Structure formats: C-alpha cells, structure tokens
Amino acid sequence: MSCCNKSPGEGQKFYTFEEAAKKIEGGAEKLRCLISEGEVAAYREGDDMFLVRREIDALADLESGSDTSEIILDEITLNDE
C-alpha cells in the first residue's frame, strides 16, 4: 500500500483531486486547468489523482492574500529546478 492511498492527515504529503479542488477558488475546473498548464504537479495511482499538499496549501494561501504563501511557492519553485 502506498502513502497515496490514504487521505492526507497530519504528516501526509498529498491531497486527492477532490480534496484539493475544495481548497482552491474555482474548484475542480480551475484545478484541471492548473494541472494541464503545468502550474500544479499531479500524480496518478490507478484511477486516483493526487496533488502535493504543500503546493495546494500555498496556492490556497496565495488566493486568500497570505504573504507566507508567496515564500512557500518560491521555495517549491527553487527546489524543483
């Protein structure tokens, strides 16, 4: 059993697609666009799709106007390069 099969609780690194869609403005439609444009990483396991919890939380913070989310997004970008 992989870590992705569990709903992210404390210490989990992923949201399911449905959980992530609830966290961002624009919901599932916007999330699909962000994934297809490469703005958000998504991973498949069978029929399920998972998204990095830290990225989704940072995006939700950015949408709400939180200053800390910009720092987190910068860190994610720097680590992925």
Secondary structure, DSSP 8 states (H G I E B T S, - for coil): --GGGS---TT--EEEHHHHHHHSTTHHHHHHHHHHTTSS-EEEETTEEEEEHHHHHHHHHHHHT-HHHHHHHHHHHHHH-
